[in-house]
Amino acid sequence: MRTLFLSALTVLFLSNNTFSQSTPKAPKTPSTSTKTKGTSYSITFDTDDKEDNSSVSIKRNDNVYKFSARFHESKTGSIKKLLVDKLGNSGLSISGDTYKWIKNEDGEKIYECKLTDDTLKIYVDKQYANANIIHMMNDFGDVLKDAISGTDSKKDAKENAEKELKSAERELARAKRQLERVKKKNKKTN
């Protein structure tokens, strides 16, 4: 009886740890200090073909969103089309080969986007931008990153999730095998 109880307890423990969800944590209250937490990453795609070389840097923190990219000039047309489709002509100024979108509200700069032949820079001031603009620019930054680098973030995320699922399934199968070994060992000792 004790063996059966220990076996059942082991199964419950393993299945609880494998399938349990953590309790969500309440969001932190924003601080007014000058220190900010955020994420920042940079990706460089360097190949033998100059047309495929590009770099993308994205910085996100409590106060700003910055997107900076360098790419081959052959990609400028497709990047310009994405920008015009998303940002429209409102706030657009063109000087030579430089396209600049600026959105102001109540005398404050919400965002600035500047496209040249081979660079793109986006700056969003999160202190003045509303949540919709911040969310839109975050998502749009991922679209631009994919267009510049030739990657597919959604496909990569799906592949990573599938790999994690397969890994968890393997761990669960190992735990079940271990449980069966423990059961057999307990039967032999009783």
N, C-alpha and C positions, 0 to 999 in steps of 0.2 A: 504494500500500500504506500509506504514511504517513497519507494522508487517511482511509482506512478505519479505521486504528488510532485516530486522533484522534476520529473520529466515534463509534466504539465506546466510547472512554474517556469522551466527553461524555455519551453515553446512560447509561452506568453511574453516572457522577457525579450526574446529574440524578435518576435513579431511586433511587439510594441516599439522596440528601438528601430526596427526597419521601416515601419509604416507610420510612425508617429509624426505629428506636425508640431512645430514649435509655436508657442503662444506669441501672437504678434505684439511687438513693442510699440508703445505710444511714441509718436514723433516728438523729437526734441523741440523745445521752444527756441526760436531763433535768438541768438545773442546779439548784443549791440557792440560787442568788442570788435577790434580791428582784425582779429585773427579769424580766418575763414578756413573751412574744411571743404574739400572738393576732390574731384578726380581730374586727372590730366593724362593724356596719352598721345603718343606720336607714332605714326606708322610710316615707314619709308619703303617704297617698292623700287629697288634698283635692279635693272636688268641690262642685258647687252643692247637691247633695242631702246634708243633714247625716247621713243614715243611712249614707251611703257613706264618710264621712270617717273615717279611722283612721290610726294610726301604729304601727309596730313597730320595736323596737330589739333587736338581738341582739348580745351580746358573748361571745366565746369566747377564752379564753387557757389557759395551762397550769394555772392554779389554780381558775378559776371559769367557770361558764356562767351568763349572765344574759339573761333574756328579759323585755322590758317592752313592754306594748301599751296603747294607748288606742283605744277604739272606741265606736260608738253603742250605747246600752243595749239596743237591739232585738236585738243580736247576743249578749247575755249568756246567754240560754237555750241556744243552740247551743254556745257555748264551754263552759258548765257541763256539758253532756252529754258533750262530748269529754273533759273533765277527769275526770268521774266514771267514764266508760268506761275510761280509761287508768289513773288513779290509785286508783280504787275508793273505799271508805269508810274504809280504814285510815289513821289519822293525820288524819282530817278533823274540823275543828271549825267550827261555824257560829255566827256572831254577827250577828244581823240579816240584812243582805244580803251579808255578807262570808263567803266560803268560804275556809278555809285548810287546806292539806295540809302536814304536816310529817313527815318521815321521819328518825328518829334511830337510830343504831347505836352501841353502846358509849359512850354519852354524848355522841356527836358528831352535829351536825346534818348530814345528808347532802343534803337538799334542803328547800326551802320554796316553796310555791306559794300565791299569794293572789289571789283573784278578787273584785272588787267589781262594782257595776253597769256600770261603763264602763272598768275597768282590769284588767290581768292582769300579775302579776309572778312570775317564777320565778327562783330562785337555787339553783344546784347547786355544792357545794363539792367540787371534783375531788380534793382531797387525801384525802377520806374516802370518796367514792363509788367504787363499783367500775366497771369498764369497761362492764358491761351497763347500768347506770343512766345513765352518761354518754352512751352511744350512744342509748339510748331517749329521753332528754331532747333530744338534738340532733335526732333524727328527728321527735319529737313537736313540737318548736319549729317545724319547717318546716310540719307539718300545721296547727298553730295560726296561723302566719303566713298561710297560704293561706286558712284559714277567716275570719280577720279582714279580710284585704285583698281577698278575692274573686279571688285569683290562683291559678294552678296551677303550682307549681315544677317538677314533673316534665314537664309539657307545655312549659314555657318552656325547660327544659334540652334536651329533645328537639329543639325548633325551633332552638336555638342550635347543637346538634351537626350538624343537617342543613345549616344555613347554612355552618358551617365545612367540612363535607365538600364542598359545592358549590364553595366558594371554592378548596379544594385541588384539585378536579378541573379548575377553570378554569386554575389555575396550572400544572398538569401539561400541559394541552392547549397553553398558551402555550409551555411549555418544549419540547414536541415540535415545535411549529411553528418555534421558534427553531433547534432541532437540524436540521430539514430545510433551513432557509435556510443554515445553516453548511455542511451537506453539499453543497448546490448551489453555494455559493460556492467551496468547496474543489475541486469537480469542474471548475469553470470555470478556476481558476488552474492546474490540473495539465494 
